[in-house]
Amino acid sequence: GNLNPLYVRQRRAAPRHHPAENELFVCRSTKHAPAIRRLLRLLDQRKYEHVSIHALGASIPSACRLALALSARRPALRLRTATSTVPLHDDLHPTAAHLPPTTQVRLTSAIHIRVSFS
């Protein structure tokens, strides 16, 4: 909720990163089965040493499920997990005309899972 009644918070989307072919950024709309197929295809081709799965906030459990599903299908896979905290910027719109618009930083959790055969 809004802690300051003088401003209305508008959450900005996380900055868009243009992923490499061997990276997957998981979001709420990521479909599990197509993601698994894509990652398995990339791993089986051995074109890359690893594939990476990234997620923020509420999408972290989905990223973990994807990595575990890959590991269940290919037991030789190695999963390396790192977590971090990412700053996200929100816009604060004033409810009173005399106040300037401003921004606020909030921190959210991130996960980065590196999946490889070695």
Residue, then its C-alpha position, 0 to 999 in steps of 0.5 A: g500500500n501507499l505509506n504516504p497519502l500525498y503520493v500515489r506509487q506507480r510501479r515501474a517494470a524491471p529494466r528490460h535486458h536483451p538476453a543472449e540465446n542461452e539466457l532465459f528471464v522468467c516472468r509471471s507469463t513464462k510458460h513452463a513446458p516451452a521453456i523446458r523444451r528450449l533449455l533442453r534443446l540448447l543444453d543438448q546441442r552443446k553449443y554453449e557451456h551453460v544456460s542461465i535462468h534469471a528471475l526477480g521477486a515472485s518469479i523466483p519459485s518458477a525459475c527454481r522449478l524450471a531448473l529442478a525439472l531440467s535436472a530431473r530430465r538430465p541427472a548429469l546437469r550441475l546447477r549453480t545458484a546465486t542470489s542478489t538484490v536488485p534496485l527497482h525505481d517507482d514513480l511517485h505521483p503527487t496527489a496535491a498540485h504543489l508537490p513535485p513528482t518524484t521516484q522511490v527505490r525499492l529492493t527486490s530479490a533476484i536469482h541466477i541459476r547456471v545450468s551446465f553439464s560440468 
